[in-house]
Amino acid sequence: MLHTTTLRKVLLIGLLTLLIASQAGSVSAGINVWTSNGPADAIVHVLAIDPMTPTTLYAGADMGVFKSTDGGGNWSPAGLTYLDGVYALVIDPKTPATLYAGGKANINGGGVYKSTNGGGNWAKTYSGGWSIYALAIDPVTPTTLYAGTYWSGVIKSTDGGEYWKQTGLTYITNVYALAIDPVTPTILYAGTDTRGVFKTTDGGKNWSATGLTTYYVEALAIDPQTPATLYAGTYIGVFKSTDGGGNWSAAGLTNTYVESLAIDPATPSTLYAGTNGGGVFKSTDSGGNWSAFNTGLTNTYVHALAIDPVTPTILYAGTGYAGIGGGVFAIQQIDTTPPTVVMTSLAPDPTHASPIAVSVTFSENVTGFTSTDIVPANGSVSNFAGGGANYTFDLTPTEEGLVTANIAAGVATDSAGNGNTVAMQFSRTYEAYHIVYLPLIAK
């Protein structure tokens, strides 16, 4: 018969295995390591994920559009091979078979292209002759689109790309990034070359410069839960605004050329930056600190990032550099670190206290921890309380001498299914008070 603790360990291992399997939304994503399955030798400029079927994704590259229907495991050409490069892609959130692509101008012209069958066929919807480097789609009214152009500012369509008109941001600047407020879609930000970030609050009629005015901005990202917070990727690092662009402050990666940004939709304090030659960096504190995130990433020129909207632990990176190739890399982040646990007490050693008040502290929130998981010797456990990462109990000595408490490994689990490590034994030497009766001395 299995010991209770051993049985728990077996069940926890099985649970972790099932958890990893259930999270495997991408067949190509390596577990905690970047992997790539193509498209071979393509320099990938932009990525777009089907919001309803996240295993379907598109890559805009120097060789046209590529499509994968198995989370990046396999790729096939999806048109526009005659362009000098596809630099912008957006998917209709309500009808994901409809997507738009922005092309670099060449002998065939740049412009905006539309497909209504998932990249099977494309029709040109804008022929202004300008290269299109950014696209944004209204999440509430997907027939409304914006395109960032080279030499012609921002243009707009309100009929699904059939007709385009100039917005108030005209020929004064080149636009390389667009970001639309997910809550108030009439608010839009445009990242430009040398002139920073512009903002409109009326759907493009009027634009004004924000507090970031002099930088080359190649990437913009809006916090989906707090849209007044946004980030700008520039050639000298990341900048952050918490008041809708009114004021900006440096947010790390100083003197690093940042080409792409992505925010975790479930935990917006986690964000990623793709750089030109430095790979991917990750911040878990809203840009306060960054760390390299490049295990397995063999191409560090990261032009595009995309996060799986259903399983945000899956991240894709579009890479490439002339003569180096590139393709799409994918990674799935699985927490395999077990929570640690310690027991402490303010009672001195030795102690006269009975009961002895003991605190239990895990390194992260856990579930499944109960009073029966505390195994005392020469004592008993009572008044167990707490939750998450912090618990307390009373340890009442049975008799004088050494009193101990033990917590075995695997009795509590974190959100990823990892069981705790064994706790260092808690101990105190208990010395009871002894009443000494002194004889009365008659005077």
Secondary structure, 3 states (H helix, E strand, C coil): CCCHHHHHHHHHHHHHHHHHHHHCCCCCCEECCCEECCCCCCCEEEEEECCCCCCCEEEEECCEEEEECCCCCCCEECCCCCCCCEEEEEECCCCCCCEEEEECCCCCCCEEEEECCCCCCCEEEECCCCCEEEEEECCCCCCCEEEEECCCCEEEECCCCCCCEECCCCCCCCEEEEEECCCCCCCEEEEECCCCEEEECCCCCCCEECCCCCCCEEEEEECCCCCCCEEEEECCEEEEECCCCCCCEECCCCCCCEEEEEECCCCCCCEEEEEECCCEEEECCCCCCCEECCCCCCCCEEEEEEECCCCCCEEEEEEEECCCEEEEEEEECCCCCCCCEEEECCCCCCECCCCEEEEEEECCCCECCCHHHEEEECEEEEEEEEECCEEEEEEEECCCEEEEEEECCCCCECCCCCECCCCCCEEEEECCCCCCCCCCCCC
